[in-house]
């Protein structure tokens, strides 16, 4: 994640885009490699890109997507979304963590792990992702 990714994420945060609109845009860009290739292709005309964006994306995030295309930075959209997620967590004084396990911990153990992480990093809550590793 670059400083430029973080700067775009800060702008996105300031735009106060709805969660639904943001998730829809993220899904479109992540699930359609053809869309991302077309939007990042310099030989595709600006008007054509804007027409596609207007049809596929909600207006509240569409202009942001257009700016990314105009600045030839749309291929970094996932890094921007990840930086955005991190900024949202930081604004809530939260942290994200991944717990890799062989045997799934009990709910009491998970709560204990969350408390330990909160205390260590001085956060109010933890977004804990569980990942099984057989």
KEKE-182143 format. One record per atom (N, C-alpha, C): residue in three letters; x, y, z; atom name. Coordinates in Angstrom, 1 decimal. Example, Ala and Ser with C-alpha at 12.3 -4.5 7.8 and 13.67 -1.06 7.14 Angstrom:
+------+--------+--------+--------+------+
| type |   east |  north |     up | atom |
+------+--------+--------+--------+------+
|  ALA |   13.2 |   -5.7 |    7.8 |    N |
|  ALA |   12.3 |   -4.5 |    7.8 |   CA |
|  ALA |   13.2 |   -3.3 |    7.8 |    C |
|  SER |   12.8 |   -2.2 |    7.1 |    N |
|  SER |   13.7 |   -1.1 |    7.1 |   CA |
|  SER |   12.9 |    0.0 |    7.9 |    C |
+------+--------+--------+--------+------+
***
This chain:
+------+--------+--------+--------+------+
| type |   east |  north |     up | atom |
+------+--------+--------+--------+------+
|  UNK |    0.8 |   -1.2 |    0.0 |    N |
|  UNK |    0.0 |    0.0 |    0.0 |   CA |
|  UNK |    0.9 |    1.2 |    0.0 |    C |
|  UNK |    0.7 |    2.1 |   -1.0 |    N |
|  UNK |    1.5 |    3.3 |   -1.1 |   CA |
|  UNK |    0.9 |    4.5 |   -0.5 |    C |
|  UNK |    1.6 |    5.5 |   -0.3 |    N |
|  UNK |    1.1 |    6.8 |    0.2 |   CA |
|  UNK |    0.0 |    7.3 |   -0.7 |    C |
|  UNK |    0.1 |    7.1 |   -2.0 |    N |
|  UNK |   -0.9 |    7.6 |   -2.9 |   CA |
|  UNK |   -2.2 |    6.8 |   -2.7 |    C |
|  UNK |   -2.1 |    5.5 |   -2.5 |    N |
|  UNK |   -3.3 |    4.7 |   -2.2 |   CA |
|  UNK |   -4.0 |    5.3 |   -0.9 |    C |
|  UNK |   -3.2 |    5.6 |    0.1 |    N |
|  UNK |   -3.8 |    6.1 |    1.3 |   CA |
|  UNK |   -4.4 |    7.5 |    1.1 |    C |
|  UNK |   -3.8 |    8.3 |    0.3 |    N |
|  UNK |   -4.4 |    9.6 |    0.0 |   CA |
|  UNK |   -5.7 |    9.5 |   -0.7 |    C |
|  UNK |   -5.8 |    8.6 |   -1.7 |    N |
|  UNK |   -7.1 |    8.3 |   -2.4 |   CA |
|  UNK |   -8.1 |    7.8 |   -1.4 |    C |
|  UNK |   -7.7 |    6.9 |   -0.5 |    N |
|  UNK |   -8.6 |    6.4 |    0.5 |   CA |
|  UNK |   -9.1 |    7.5 |    1.4 |    C |
|  UNK |   -8.3 |    8.4 |    1.8 |    N |
|  UNK |   -8.7 |    9.5 |    2.6 |   CA |
|  UNK |   -9.8 |   10.4 |    1.9 |    C |
|  UNK |   -9.6 |   10.6 |    0.6 |    N |
|  UNK |  -10.6 |   11.3 |   -0.2 |   CA |
|  UNK |  -11.9 |   10.5 |   -0.2 |    C |
|  UNK |  -11.8 |    9.2 |   -0.4 |    N |
|  UNK |  -13.0 |    8.4 |   -0.4 |   CA |
|  UNK |  -13.7 |    8.4 |    0.9 |    C |
|  UNK |  -13.0 |    8.4 |    2.0 |    N |
|  UNK |  -13.5 |    8.5 |    3.4 |   CA |
|  UNK |  -14.3 |    9.9 |    3.5 |    C |
|  UNK |  -13.7 |   10.9 |    3.0 |    N |
|  UNK |  -14.3 |   12.3 |    3.1 |   CA |
|  UNK |  -15.6 |   12.4 |    2.3 |    C |
|  UNK |  -15.6 |   11.6 |    1.2 |    N |
|  UNK |  -16.8 |   11.6 |    0.4 |   CA |
|  UNK |  -18.0 |   11.0 |    1.1 |    C |
|  UNK |  -17.8 |   10.3 |    2.1 |    N |
|  UNK |  -18.9 |    9.6 |    2.9 |   CA |
|  UNK |  -19.8 |    8.8 |    2.0 |    C |
|  UNK |  -19.2 |    8.0 |    1.2 |    N |
|  UNK |  -20.0 |    7.1 |    0.3 |   CA |
|  UNK |  -20.7 |    6.0 |    1.2 |    C |
|  UNK |  -21.9 |    5.7 |    0.8 |    N |
|  UNK |  -22.6 |    4.6 |    1.5 |   CA |
|  UNK |  -21.9 |    3.3 |    1.4 |    C |
|  UNK |  -22.1 |    2.5 |    2.5 |    N |
|  UNK |  -21.4 |    1.2 |    2.5 |   CA |
|  UNK |  -21.9 |    0.3 |    1.3 |    C |
|  UNK |  -23.2 |    0.4 |    1.0 |    N |
|  UNK |  -23.7 |   -0.4 |   -0.1 |   CA |
|  UNK |  -23.1 |    0.0 |   -1.4 |    C |
|  UNK |  -23.0 |    1.3 |   -1.7 |    N |
|  UNK |  -22.4 |    1.8 |   -2.9 |   CA |
|  UNK |  -20.9 |    1.4 |   -3.0 |    C |
|  UNK |  -20.2 |    1.5 |   -1.9 |    N |
|  UNK |  -18.8 |    1.1 |   -1.8 |   CA |
|  UNK |  -18.6 |   -0.4 |   -2.1 |    C |
|  UNK |  -19.4 |   -1.2 |   -1.5 |    N |
|  UNK |  -19.3 |   -2.6 |   -1.7 |   CA |
|  UNK |  -19.6 |   -3.0 |   -3.1 |    C |
|  UNK |  -20.6 |   -2.4 |   -3.7 |    N |
|  UNK |  -21.0 |   -2.7 |   -5.1 |   CA |
|  UNK |  -19.8 |   -2.3 |   -6.0 |    C |
|  UNK |  -19.2 |   -1.2 |   -5.8 |    N |
|  UNK |  -18.1 |   -0.7 |   -6.7 |   CA |
|  UNK |  -16.9 |   -1.7 |   -6.5 |    C |
|  UNK |  -16.6 |   -2.1 |   -5.3 |    N |
|  UNK |  -15.5 |   -3.0 |   -5.0 |   CA |
|  UNK |  -15.7 |   -4.3 |   -5.7 |    C |
|  UNK |  -17.0 |   -4.8 |   -5.5 |    N |
|  UNK |  -17.3 |   -6.1 |   -6.1 |   CA |
|  UNK |  -17.2 |   -6.1 |   -7.7 |    C |
|  UNK |  -17.7 |   -5.0 |   -8.3 |    N |
|  UNK |  -17.6 |   -4.9 |   -9.7 |   CA |
|  UNK |  -16.1 |   -4.9 |  -10.2 |    C |
|  UNK |  -15.3 |   -4.1 |   -9.5 |    N |
|  UNK |  -13.9 |   -4.0 |   -9.9 |   CA |
|  UNK |  -13.1 |   -5.2 |   -9.6 |    C |
|  UNK |  -13.4 |   -5.9 |   -8.5 |    N |
|  UNK |  -12.7 |   -7.2 |   -8.2 |   CA |
|  UNK |  -13.1 |   -8.4 |   -9.0 |    C |
|  UNK |  -14.4 |   -8.4 |   -9.3 |    N |
|  UNK |  -14.9 |   -9.6 |  -10.0 |   CA |
|  UNK |  -14.9 |   -9.6 |  -11.5 |    C |
|  UNK |  -14.6 |   -8.4 |  -12.1 |    N |
|  UNK |  -14.6 |   -8.3 |  -13.5 |   CA |
|  UNK |  -13.2 |   -7.8 |  -14.0 |    C |
|  UNK |  -12.4 |   -8.7 |  -14.3 |    N |
|  UNK |  -11.0 |   -8.3 |  -14.8 |   CA |
|  UNK |  -11.2 |   -7.6 |  -16.1 |    C |
|  UNK |  -12.1 |   -7.9 |  -16.9 |    N |
|  UNK |  -12.4 |   -7.2 |  -18.2 |   CA |
|  UNK |  -12.7 |   -5.8 |  -18.0 |    C |
|  UNK |  -13.5 |   -5.5 |  -17.0 |    N |
|  UNK |  -13.9 |   -4.1 |  -16.6 |   CA |
|  UNK |  -12.7 |   -3.3 |  -16.2 |    C |
|  UNK |  -11.9 |   -3.9 |  -15.3 |    N |
|  UNK |  -10.7 |   -3.2 |  -14.9 |   CA |
|  UNK |   -9.7 |   -3.0 |  -16.0 |    C |
|  UNK |   -9.5 |   -3.9 |  -16.9 |    N |
|  UNK |   -8.6 |   -3.8 |  -18.0 |   CA |
|  UNK |   -9.2 |   -2.7 |  -18.9 |    C |
|  UNK |  -10.5 |   -2.6 |  -19.2 |    N |
|  UNK |  -11.0 |   -1.6 |  -20.1 |   CA |
|  UNK |  -10.9 |   -0.2 |  -19.5 |    C |
|  UNK |  -11.1 |   -0.1 |  -18.2 |    N |
|  UNK |  -11.0 |    1.2 |  -17.5 |   CA |
|  UNK |   -9.6 |    1.7 |  -17.4 |    C |
|  UNK |   -8.7 |    0.8 |  -17.4 |    N |
|  UNK |   -7.3 |    1.2 |  -17.3 |   CA |
|  UNK |   -6.6 |    1.3 |  -18.6 |    C |
|  UNK |   -7.3 |    0.9 |  -19.7 |    N |
|  UNK |   -6.7 |    1.0 |  -21.1 |   CA |
|  UNK |   -6.7 |    2.4 |  -21.6 |    C |
|  UNK |   -5.5 |    2.9 |  -21.9 |    N |
|  UNK |   -5.4 |    4.3 |  -22.4 |   CA |
|  UNK |   -6.0 |    4.5 |  -23.8 |    C |
|  UNK |   -6.2 |    3.4 |  -24.5 |    N |
|  UNK |   -6.7 |    3.5 |  -25.9 |   CA |
|  UNK |   -8.3 |    3.7 |  -25.9 |    C |
|  UNK |   -8.9 |    3.3 |  -24.7 |    N |
|  UNK |  -10.3 |    3.5 |  -24.6 |   CA |
|  UNK |  -10.6 |    5.0 |  -24.3 |    C |
|  UNK |  -11.5 |    5.6 |  -25.1 |    N |
|  UNK |  -11.8 |    7.0 |  -24.9 |   CA |
|  UNK |  -12.4 |    7.3 |  -23.6 |    C |
|  UNK |  -12.1 |    8.5 |  -23.1 |    N |
|  UNK |  -12.6 |    9.0 |  -21.8 |   CA |
|  UNK |  -14.1 |    9.0 |  -21.8 |    C |
|  UNK |  -14.8 |    9.4 |  -22.8 |    N |
|  UNK |  -16.3 |    9.4 |  -22.9 |   CA |
|  UNK |  -16.8 |    8.0 |  -22.8 |    C |
|  UNK |  -16.1 |    7.0 |  -23.4 |    N |
|  UNK |  -16.6 |    5.6 |  -23.3 |   CA |
|  UNK |  -16.5 |    5.1 |  -21.9 |    C |
|  UNK |  -15.4 |    5.4 |  -21.3 |    N |
|  UNK |  -15.2 |    5.0 |  -19.9 |   CA |
|  UNK |  -16.2 |    5.6 |  -19.0 |    C |
|  UNK |  -16.5 |    6.9 |  -19.2 |    N |
|  UNK |  -17.5 |    7.6 |  -18.3 |   CA |
|  UNK |  -18.9 |    7.0 |  -18.5 |    C |
|  UNK |  -19.2 |    6.6 |  -19.8 |    N |
|  UNK |  -20.5 |    6.0 |  -20.1 |   CA |
|  UNK |  -20.7 |    4.7 |  -19.3 |    C |
|  UNK |  -19.6 |    3.9 |  -19.3 |    N |
|  UNK |  -19.6 |    2.6 |  -18.6 |   CA |
|  UNK |  -19.8 |    2.8 |  -17.1 |    C |
|  UNK |  -19.0 |    3.8 |  -16.6 |    N |
|  UNK |  -19.0 |    4.1 |  -15.2 |   CA |
|  UNK |  -20.4 |    4.6 |  -14.8 |    C |
|  UNK |  -21.0 |    5.4 |  -15.6 |    N |
|  UNK |  -22.3 |    5.9 |  -15.3 |   CA |
|  UNK |  -23.4 |    4.8 |  -15.2 |    C |
|  UNK |  -23.2 |    3.8 |  -16.1 |    N |
|  UNK |  -24.2 |    2.7 |  -16.2 |   CA |
|  UNK |  -24.0 |    1.7 |  -15.0 |    C |
|  UNK |  -22.7 |    1.5 |  -14.6 |    N |
|  UNK |  -22.5 |    0.4 |  -13.7 |   CA |
|  UNK |  -22.4 |    0.8 |  -12.2 |    C |
|  UNK |  -21.9 |    2.1 |  -12.0 |    N |
|  UNK |  -21.6 |    2.5 |  -10.6 |   CA |
|  UNK |  -22.7 |    3.5 |  -10.1 |    C |
|  UNK |  -22.9 |    3.5 |   -8.8 |    N |
|  UNK |  -23.8 |    4.5 |   -8.2 |   CA |
|  UNK |  -23.1 |    5.9 |   -8.4 |    C |
|  UNK |  -23.9 |    6.9 |   -8.5 |    N |
|  UNK |  -23.4 |    8.2 |   -8.8 |   CA |
|  UNK |  -22.5 |    8.7 |   -7.7 |    C |
|  UNK |  -22.8 |    8.3 |   -6.4 |    N |
|  UNK |  -22.0 |    8.8 |   -5.3 |   CA |
|  UNK |  -20.5 |    8.4 |   -5.3 |    C |
|  UNK |  -20.3 |    7.3 |   -6.0 |    N |
|  UNK |  -18.9 |    6.8 |   -6.1 |   CA |
|  UNK |  -18.4 |    6.9 |   -7.6 |    C |
|  UNK |  -19.3 |    7.0 |   -8.5 |    N |
|  UNK |  -18.9 |    7.1 |   -9.9 |   CA |
|  UNK |  -17.9 |    8.2 |  -10.2 |    C |
|  UNK |  -18.1 |    9.3 |   -9.6 |    N |
|  UNK |  -17.1 |   10.4 |   -9.9 |   CA |
|  UNK |  -15.7 |   10.1 |   -9.4 |    C |
|  UNK |  -15.7 |    9.4 |   -8.3 |    N |
|  UNK |  -14.4 |    9.0 |   -7.7 |   CA |
|  UNK |  -13.7 |    8.0 |   -8.7 |    C |
|  UNK |  -14.5 |    7.0 |   -9.2 |    N |
|  UNK |  -14.0 |    6.0 |  -10.2 |   CA |
|  UNK |  -13.5 |    6.7 |  -11.4 |    C |
|  UNK |  -14.2 |    7.8 |  -11.9 |    N |
|  UNK |  -13.8 |    8.5 |  -13.0 |   CA |
|  UNK |  -12.4 |    9.2 |  -12.8 |    C |
|  UNK |  -12.2 |    9.8 |  -11.6 |    N |
|  UNK |  -11.0 |   10.4 |  -11.3 |   CA |
|  UNK |   -9.8 |    9.4 |  -11.3 |    C |
|  UNK |  -10.1 |    8.2 |  -10.8 |    N |
|  UNK |   -9.1 |    7.1 |  -10.8 |   CA |
|  UNK |   -8.7 |    6.8 |  -12.3 |    C |
|  UNK |   -9.7 |    6.7 |  -13.1 |    N |
|  UNK |   -9.4 |    6.4 |  -14.5 |   CA |
|  UNK |   -8.7 |    7.6 |  -15.2 |    C |
|  UNK |   -9.1 |    8.8 |  -14.9 |    N |
|  UNK |   -8.5 |    9.9 |  -15.5 |   CA |
|  UNK |   -7.0 |   10.0 |  -15.1 |    C |
|  UNK |   -6.7 |    9.7 |  -13.9 |    N |
|  UNK |   -5.3 |    9.7 |  -13.4 |   CA |
|  UNK |   -4.6 |    8.4 |  -13.6 |    C |
|  UNK |   -5.2 |    7.5 |  -14.4 |    N |
|  UNK |   -4.6 |    6.2 |  -14.7 |   CA |
|  UNK |   -4.1 |    5.5 |  -13.5 |    C |
|  UNK |   -5.1 |    5.4 |  -12.5 |    N |
|  UNK |   -4.8 |    4.7 |  -11.2 |   CA |
|  UNK |   -5.9 |    3.7 |  -10.8 |    C |
|  UNK |   -6.8 |    3.4 |  -11.8 |    N |
|  UNK |   -7.9 |    2.5 |  -11.4 |   CA |
|  UNK |   -7.4 |    1.1 |  -11.1 |    C |
|  UNK |   -6.2 |    0.7 |  -11.6 |    N |
|  UNK |   -5.8 |   -0.7 |  -11.3 |   CA |
|  UNK |   -5.3 |   -0.8 |   -9.9 |    C |
|  UNK |   -5.2 |    0.3 |   -9.1 |    N |
|  UNK |   -4.9 |    0.3 |   -7.7 |   CA |
|  UNK |   -6.1 |    0.4 |   -6.8 |    C |
|  UNK |   -7.3 |    0.1 |   -7.4 |    N |
|  UNK |   -8.5 |    0.3 |   -6.6 |   CA |
|  UNK |   -8.6 |   -0.6 |   -5.4 |    C |
|  UNK |   -8.2 |   -1.8 |   -5.5 |    N |
|  UNK |   -8.2 |   -2.7 |   -4.3 |   CA |
|  UNK |   -7.3 |   -2.3 |   -3.2 |    C |
|  UNK |   -6.1 |   -1.8 |   -3.6 |    N |
|  UNK |   -5.2 |   -1.2 |   -2.5 |   CA |
|  UNK |   -5.9 |    0.0 |   -1.9 |    C |
|  UNK |   -6.6 |    0.8 |   -2.7 |    N |
|  UNK |   -7.3 |    2.0 |   -2.1 |   CA |
|  UNK |   -8.4 |    1.5 |   -1.2 |    C |
|  UNK |   -9.2 |    0.5 |   -1.6 |    N |
|  UNK |  -10.2 |    0.0 |   -0.7 |   CA |
|  UNK |   -9.7 |   -0.5 |    0.6 |    C |
|  UNK |   -8.6 |   -1.2 |    0.5 |    N |
|  UNK |   -7.9 |   -1.8 |    1.7 |   CA |
|  UNK |   -7.5 |   -0.7 |    2.6 |    C |
|  UNK |   -6.9 |    0.4 |    2.1 |    N |
|  UNK |   -6.5 |    1.5 |    2.8 |   CA |
|  UNK |   -7.7 |    2.2 |    3.5 |    C |
|  UNK |   -8.8 |    2.3 |    2.7 |    N |
|  UNK |  -10.0 |    2.9 |    3.2 |   CA |
|  UNK |  -10.5 |    2.1 |    4.4 |    C |
|  UNK |  -10.5 |    0.7 |    4.3 |    N |
|  UNK |  -11.0 |   -0.1 |    5.4 |   CA |
|  UNK |  -10.1 |    0.1 |    6.6 |    C |
|  UNK |   -8.8 |    0.3 |    6.5 |    N |
|  UNK |   -7.9 |    0.5 |    7.6 |   CA |
|  UNK |   -8.2 |    1.9 |    8.2 |    C |
|  UNK |   -8.5 |    2.9 |    7.4 |    N |
|  UNK |   -8.8 |    4.2 |    7.9 |   CA |
|  UNK |  -10.1 |    4.2 |    8.7 |    C |
|  UNK |  -11.1 |    3.5 |    8.2 |    N |
|  UNK |  -12.4 |    3.3 |    8.9 |   CA |
|  UNK |  -12.2 |    2.7 |   10.3 |    C |
|  UNK |  -11.4 |    1.6 |   10.3 |    N |
|  UNK |  -11.1 |    1.0 |   11.6 |   CA |
|  UNK |  -10.4 |    1.9 |   12.6 |    C |
|  UNK |   -9.4 |    2.7 |   12.1 |    N |
|  UNK |   -8.7 |    3.6 |   12.9 |   CA |
|  UNK |   -9.6 |    4.7 |   13.4 |    C |
|  UNK |  -10.5 |    5.1 |   12.6 |    N |
|  UNK |  -11.5 |    6.2 |   13.1 |   CA |
|  UNK |  -12.4 |    5.7 |   14.2 |    C |
|  UNK |  -12.5 |    4.4 |   14.3 |    N |
|  UNK |  -13.3 |    3.8 |   15.3 |   CA |
|  UNK |  -12.5 |    3.2 |   16.5 |    C |
|  UNK |  -11.2 |    3.5 |   16.4 |    N |
|  UNK |  -10.2 |    3.0 |   17.4 |   CA |
|  UNK |  -10.2 |    1.5 |   17.5 |    C |
|  UNK |  -10.3 |    0.9 |   16.3 |    N |
|  UNK |  -10.3 |   -0.6 |   16.2 |   CA |
|  UNK |   -9.0 |   -1.0 |   15.4 |    C |
|  UNK |   -8.8 |   -2.3 |   15.5 |    N |
|  UNK |   -7.7 |   -2.9 |   14.8 |   CA |
|  UNK |   -8.2 |   -4.2 |   14.1 |    C |
|  UNK |   -7.6 |   -4.6 |   13.0 |    N |
|  UNK |   -7.9 |   -5.9 |   12.3 |   CA |
|  UNK |   -6.8 |   -6.9 |   12.6 |    C |
|  UNK |   -7.2 |   -8.1 |   12.8 |    N |
|  UNK |   -6.2 |   -9.2 |   13.1 |   CA |
|  UNK |   -6.7 |  -10.5 |   12.5 |    C |
|  UNK |   -5.8 |  -11.4 |   12.1 |    N |
|  UNK |   -6.2 |  -12.7 |   11.6 |   CA |
|  UNK |   -5.6 |  -13.7 |   12.6 |    C |
|  UNK |   -6.5 |  -14.6 |   13.0 |    N |
|  UNK |   -6.1 |  -15.7 |   13.9 |   CA |
|  UNK |   -6.1 |  -17.0 |   13.1 |    C |
|  UNK |   -4.9 |  -17.6 |   12.9 |    N |
|  UNK |   -4.7 |  -18.8 |   12.2 |   CA |
|  UNK |   -4.8 |  -20.0 |   13.2 |    C |
|  UNK |   -5.5 |  -21.0 |   12.9 |    N |
|  UNK |   -5.7 |  -22.1 |   13.9 |   CA |
|  UNK |   -5.8 |  -23.4 |   13.2 |    C |
|  UNK |   -5.5 |  -24.5 |   14.0 |    N |
|  UNK |   -5.7 |  -25.8 |   13.6 |   CA |
|  UNK |   -7.0 |  -26.3 |   14.2 |    C |
|  UNK |   -7.1 |  -26.1 |   15.5 |    N |
|  UNK |   -8.4 |  -26.4 |   16.2 |   CA |
|  UNK |   -9.1 |  -25.1 |   16.5 |    C |
|  UNK |  -10.3 |  -25.0 |   16.1 |    N |
|  UNK |  -11.0 |  -23.7 |   16.3 |   CA |
|  UNK |  -11.1 |  -23.4 |   17.7 |    C |
|  UNK |  -10.8 |  -22.2 |   18.1 |    N |
|  UNK |  -10.9 |  -21.8 |   19.6 |   CA |
|  UNK |  -12.3 |  -21.7 |   20.0 |    C |
|  UNK |  -12.6 |  -21.8 |   21.3 |    N |
|  UNK |  -13.9 |  -21.6 |   21.8 |   CA |
|  UNK |  -14.2 |  -20.1 |   21.8 |    C |
|  UNK |  -15.5 |  -19.8 |   22.0 |    N |
|  UNK |  -15.9 |  -18.4 |   22.0 |   CA |
|  UNK |  -15.2 |  -17.7 |   23.2 |    C |
|  UNK |  -15.0 |  -18.3 |   24.3 |    N |
|  UNK |  -14.3 |  -17.7 |   25.4 |   CA |
|  UNK |  -12.9 |  -17.4 |   25.1 |    C |
|  UNK |  -12.2 |  -18.4 |   24.4 |    N |
|  UNK |  -10.8 |  -18.2 |   24.0 |   CA |
|  UNK |  -10.7 |  -17.0 |   23.0 |    C |
|  UNK |  -11.7 |  -16.9 |   22.1 |    N |
|  UNK |  -11.7 |  -15.8 |   21.1 |   CA |
|  UNK |  -11.8 |  -14.5 |   21.8 |    C |
|  UNK |  -12.7 |  -14.4 |   22.8 |    N |
|  UNK |  -12.9 |  -13.2 |   23.5 |   CA |
|  UNK |  -11.6 |  -12.8 |   24.3 |    C |
|  UNK |  -11.0 |  -13.8 |   24.9 |    N |
|  UNK |   -9.7 |  -13.6 |   25.6 |   CA |
|  UNK |   -8.6 |  -13.0 |   24.6 |    C |
|  UNK |   -8.6 |  -13.6 |   23.4 |    N |
|  UNK |   -7.6 |  -13.1 |   22.4 |   CA |
|  UNK |   -7.9 |  -11.7 |   22.0 |    C |
|  UNK |   -9.2 |  -11.4 |   21.8 |    N |
|  UNK |   -9.6 |  -10.0 |   21.5 |   CA |
|  UNK |   -9.2 |   -9.0 |   22.6 |    C |
|  UNK |   -9.4 |   -9.4 |   23.8 |    N |
|  UNK |   -9.1 |   -8.6 |   25.0 |   CA |
|  UNK |   -7.6 |   -8.3 |   25.0 |    C |
|  UNK |   -6.8 |   -9.4 |   24.8 |    N |
|  UNK |   -5.3 |   -9.3 |   24.8 |   CA |
|  UNK |   -4.8 |   -8.3 |   23.7 |    C |
|  UNK |   -5.4 |   -8.4 |   22.5 |    N |
|  UNK |   -5.0 |   -7.6 |   21.4 |   CA |
|  UNK |   -5.4 |   -6.1 |   21.7 |    C |
|  UNK |   -6.6 |   -5.9 |   22.2 |    N |
|  UNK |   -7.1 |   -4.6 |   22.6 |   CA |
|  UNK |   -6.2 |   -3.9 |   23.6 |    C |
|  UNK |   -5.8 |   -4.7 |   24.6 |    N |
|  UNK |   -4.9 |   -4.1 |   25.6 |   CA |
|  UNK |   -3.5 |   -3.8 |   25.1 |    C |
|  UNK |   -3.0 |   -4.7 |   24.3 |    N |
|  UNK |   -1.6 |   -4.6 |   23.7 |   CA |
|  UNK |   -1.5 |   -3.3 |   22.8 |    C |
|  UNK |   -2.6 |   -3.2 |   22.0 |    N |
|  UNK |   -2.5 |   -2.1 |   21.0 |   CA |
|  UNK |   -3.4 |   -0.9 |   21.3 |    C |
|  UNK |   -3.9 |   -0.9 |   22.6 |    N |
|  UNK |   -4.7 |    0.2 |   23.1 |   CA |
|  UNK |   -5.9 |    0.6 |   22.2 |    C |
|  UNK |   -6.7 |   -0.4 |   21.8 |    N |
|  UNK |   -7.9 |   -0.3 |   21.0 |   CA |
|  UNK |   -9.1 |   -0.7 |   21.7 |    C |
|  UNK |  -10.3 |   -0.2 |   21.2 |    N |
|  UNK |  -11.5 |   -0.5 |   21.9 |   CA |
|  UNK |  -12.1 |   -1.8 |   21.4 |    C |
|  UNK |  -11.8 |   -2.3 |   20.2 |    N |
|  UNK |  -12.3 |   -3.5 |   19.7 |   CA |
|  UNK |  -11.4 |   -4.1 |   18.6 |    C |
|  UNK |  -11.6 |   -5.3 |   18.2 |    N |
|  UNK |  -10.8 |   -6.0 |   17.2 |   CA |
|  UNK |  -11.7 |   -6.7 |   16.2 |    C |
|  UNK |  -11.4 |   -6.4 |   14.9 |    N |
|  UNK |  -12.1 |   -7.2 |   13.9 |   CA |
|  UNK |  -11.3 |   -8.4 |   13.6 |    C |
|  UNK |  -11.7 |   -9.5 |   14.2 |    N |
|  UNK |  -10.9 |  -10.7 |   14.2 |   CA |
|  UNK |  -11.3 |  -11.7 |   13.1 |    C |
|  UNK |  -10.4 |  -12.0 |   12.2 |    N |
|  UNK |  -10.7 |  -12.9 |   11.1 |   CA |
|  UNK |  -10.1 |  -14.3 |   11.5 |    C |
|  UNK |  -10.9 |  -15.3 |   11.4 |    N |
|  UNK |  -10.4 |  -16.7 |   11.8 |   CA |
|  UNK |  -10.1 |  -17.4 |   10.5 |    C |
|  UNK |   -8.9 |  -18.0 |   10.5 |    N |
|  UNK |   -8.4 |  -18.7 |    9.3 |   CA |
|  UNK |   -8.0 |  -20.1 |    9.7 |    C |
|  UNK |   -8.6 |  -21.1 |    9.2 |    N |
|  UNK |   -8.2 |  -22.5 |    9.5 |   CA |
|  UNK |   -7.0 |  -22.9 |    8.7 |    C |
|  UNK |   -6.1 |  -23.5 |    9.3 |    N |
|  UNK |   -4.9 |  -24.1 |    8.6 |   CA |
|  UNK |   -4.7 |  -25.5 |    9.1 |    C |
|  UNK |   -5.1 |  -26.4 |    8.2 |    N |
|  UNK |   -5.1 |  -27.8 |    8.6 |   CA |
|  UNK |   -3.8 |  -28.4 |    8.7 |    C |
+------+--------+--------+--------+------+
***
